[in-house]
């Protein structure tokens, strides 16, 4: 194993085949303008495997028996852990104040046993999004009134490991109400620890959105948050993922994307609706 302070040279031809292989396995797509970025992110993986070139690394990823293990390292290297509490809170507010009451009124009856409401944060990064959802639901008193399951997954094992720790630095709280921070977090030497009562509400797992076998259970949900991940996907990968969501999600159900993402040009079966000022994709 050896390390280099400088990224390896990634030629145009090798970039194309490596990029396409990464796209096939992860959904992430790197345009030609991001060739140097890809080289920078993966150079250490090449060196840590004792290799001398990206071509050797390509062959490792495609043919080597230990490729599956290395793919997890690739995803960890390429993931962008940019998230924070209360991000795009308008959608979560609509979830707690409009959609859950509406859903319960239409489909739940005290006369019949009911399955828990399932909420899936499908690209949760280091956990701020699902924890925001749990805090919002707790503030609204929903956990005392109805069974709710919160599932959170990410393709990056490194991100999920951090989410499982439940320890966050000040940067994650830049949009978070101070009163809620004092209520649900405890200051420690290295940051702020989320309350165990909140943290244990979330079921954490490492799952690749492009592997249907890994998400088939998770996608059976009433509410799916998949925000700020499709900005890194190709249209083909987005369509494949969204179509699978639609196939597996309950009926009716709701898909939440970020404000910078849109499915309109992809012509999926979801219908885009403006619900109390928040744009949400609906499966009727």
N, C-alpha and C positions, 0 to 999 in steps of 0.2 A: 504494500500500500504506500502511495506517495501522494504528495499534495503540491499544488502549484498556485502561486498568487495570481497568475494570469489565466484567463479562460483559453481553452484550446481553440484552434482555428476550426470553424465549421464551414466546409465548402458548400456551394450552392446545391450540388447534386445530393450530397449526404444530408443536407438540411431537409430537402424535399422528402426523402424516404423516411427519415427519422420523424419529421413532422407528421407525415401521414400515418405512421405507425402509432404515434402518440394519440393522434386524433381518433383512430380506430378503437383504441383501448380505453380512452378516457373521455372523449368528446371535446377536449380542449383543442383549439385550432390556432396555430401561429401563422400569421401572414408573413410575407417576405420581409416586411419592415421590422419584424421582431426576431429576425434570424440571430442577431448578436445577443439578444436577451435570452433566447433559448440556450445558446452556447454558454452564456454566463451562469445560468441556473444549473446546468447539467455537467459542467466541466469537472467539478469535484467528484461526481458520481463515477465518471470515467476513471479518474485517478484512484479512487478508493477501491475500484475493482481491479486495479493493477493493469489497466489498459493504456494504450498510447494514442488512440484515435477514436473519433465518433463513429467511424465505420465499425470498429471492433465492438463498440458499445451497442450499436444497432444490432449486430449479430447476437450479442448476449441477450438483448431484450426479445429478440424474435425466436431464437432457437435454443438458448441455454436451458438446462433443466432447472436452474435456480431463478429463472426469469420472473416467476410470480412474486417471489420475495423482493426482487429488485424493482418491479413495477410499483410496489408500495413506496419505495424510496423515491422513485420518479415523481409520483403524485405529491409526496411530502415536499419535494424540492420545487415543484411548479405551483403549489397552492398559494393563494393570496389571502392571508388571514386578516382582511380589512373588514371589521365589523365593530359594533358598539351597541350598548343597551339603548332601547327606545328608538331604534332606527326605523324610519318610516312608520311611525306609531299610528298613523291614521287608519291603516288596515287592521291593526290589532285592536284598536278602539272599536271599529265596526264589528269585528269578531265578537268581542265581549258584550257590546251594547245592542247589537242588531241581529247578527246571524245566529248566535246560540239561542237567544230567546225565541227567535222566529222558528228555528229548527225544532226546539222543544215543543212549541205550541202546535206545530203541524204534525210531528211524527212520534212524539213520546206520549205514552199513556200510562197512568198509574195502574191500569188494569192488566197490563202485559209486561213481562220482563223485557228489558231492553239492553242492547249492547252498549258499551261505553262510547261516548263521543271520542273519536280518535283524531288527534292533531299531529301532523308530521312536519317537522322542520327538516327539509330534504337536503339542505346544504348549510349545515349549522355552524360551520367553521369552529371557533373556539367556544361556542355555546351561548353567546349573548342573546341571540334571537329566541331560542326556546325558553331561556330563563326569563326574558321579558314577557313572553306569553304566559308563563306560569305566574309571574308576579301580577300581571294584569287580571288573570282569572281569579287569583286569590283575593285581590282587592275588590273584585266584583262579587265575591262570595260564591262562585260557581262550584267549587269543590265540595261544598256542603250540600249542594242541591242536586247534583247529577254526577254519575261516574264519568271521569274524563281520563284518557290516556294521552300522554305527551311523549312522542318519539322524536329523537334527533339523531341525524346521521351526517357523516361527511366522508368523502373519499380519502381524506388525509388522516392517517392514524396519529400523526403528530398533533393535529388540531383537536382530535377527540381526546387524546391524553390530557391536553390542557383543560378541555371542557370538564373532564372527570375530576380534575383537581379543584375546580370551582374557585380559583384565586385570580383576581383581576387587578390590573393597574389603573391608575387614574384616567388614562386615555380612553378606556372603555366606558367611562361615565360622563362623557362630554355633553350628552343630551339627556342625561338621566336626572329626574327630580331628586334634589338633595334629601328631602324628607323620606323618600323611599329607599335611598341609599342607607340612611341611618337605620331604617326599619328592618331591612333585609340583608345587610352586609355588616361584617365585623372587621375592624381595622387590624391588620397584622403587619409584621415587619416588611414583608415583601408585597403587600397590596391589601386588597379587600376580599374577605372570604364570604361567599354567599351562604345564606342560612341553610342548614341541612334540611329543614322542612321544605324549602323550595327546591333544592338541588335533587333530592331523592324523588321528586315528581317526574323527572325526565329519565327515559330509557335511552342510553347512549349506544351508538354502534358505528362501525366503519363499513361503509357501503358505497360502491361505485354505481352511479346512476345509469350507466350504460350496461350494467350486468343485471338483466331482468331477474335472474334467480336470487340476487341479493336484495332486491327491493320489492318483490312480489307481495310480501306480507305488509310492508310499510305503506305501500301505495293503496292498500285497502283502508282509506281514510275518508273522513268527512271534510277535513280541512287540510290542505297541503300548502306549506310555505316553501317556495323554491326561488328565493330572491338573490339577485346579484351573482348568479352562477352562469346563466345563459349568455351573459355578455362575453364570456370566454369560449362559448360553444359555436360551432358552425350551424348554419340553418338545418343541415341534415341531422346533426346530433340533437338539436332542439326538437325538431319534428318527431324523431324517434322516441325521445324521452317523454314528450308531452302526449303523444299518442298512447304510450304505455300507461301513463298516468290516467288518461281518460278511460282506458279499458278496465283498469283495476279499481279506480275510486268508486265510492258509494254513489248512490243516486237519490237525492241531489247531493252535490258536493261543490267545494270552492277551492280554486287554485289562486294563490297570491304570488305575483311577480313584483319585481321592483319597478319604480317609476321609469327607469331607463330601459326596460325590456318590454317587448311587444310580440304578440303572436299573430297580429292581424294579417301580415303578409304571408304567413304560413298556412292560413286557411284550415285551422284545426276545428274540431267539433265543439270546443268550448265557446261559450258566448261571453263577450266582454260586457260587463255591466258597471254602471256608476251607482254604487250603493253608499248613500250618505256621504258623497264626496270622495270615496275611495274606489279605485278601479280594480275589479276582481273578475276572474274568469270563472264561469259557472257551468257545471254539468247538470242539466235539468233531467 
